[in-house]
Amino acid sequence: MNENDIATFNLAVQYARQGYKEKAFDCLKTLAQKDANNLDLILWGVYTAPNHERAQALLDRAKSLNPGSPALVEADHWLTNEMYGLPQPEEGYPLFPPNPQLIINALAINQQTIIAAPSAPAQPVYYSQPLPFYPPPQPAYIMPPPIIINNVQAYACPFCRSPYPPLTSTRVSTGGWVTFGVLLVFFFPLCWIGLLAKTQYSYCGQCGAKFY
């Protein structure tokens, strides 16, 4: 990060401390396009994210980059309290924003690292016009899904107790056989008309028992 990037980062930190998390997050997104694996940027992104889902995604990315960092434990604790509306510790977190010690204090110039002197306490920034106030997000209440109790009794075959519903088919009805027999005796060429009289019946697909 160069001097301009560090100035942008410090401006984002001031926005975050004053409650303007949306402005701070916009600055952090700009810096993350140049240095997406910077853990400090990701931690401040968790603190200033516009919603809990975005904050959780950033926290997961930080865990994948440096799973042994003790700051991730504090970040996880802070995000859990925010998601469930629990109070945060009065003393804050030593390693998680908005701790003033989480400020980038190194510049990489010509492949040489220059350690900057400890920064002075941040001075309040005065604007000609008041900045808009963004209230902190309120925890969303998710209504649990309704519980539907099915009181319909399950089907069971009376012979084999199979749970599968019966099948249907057709056969020649009793009247059809009578018609077939009468025509067979008195007028043989039309006896086949009796075979057209069909009736439906049900039967079990498991044991083959017929239901009339």
Secondary structure, 3 states (H helix, E strand, C coil): CCHHHHHHHHHHHHHHHCCCHHHHHHHHHHHHCCCCCCHHHHHHHHHHCCCHHHHHHHHHHHHHHCCCCHHHHHHHHHHHHHHCCCCCCCCCCCCCCCCCCCCCCEEEECCEEEECCCCCCCCCCCCCCCCCCCCCCCCCCCCCCCCCCCCCCCCCCCCCCCCCCCEEEEEECHHHHHHHHHHHHHCHHHHHHHHHCEEEEEECCCCCCEEC
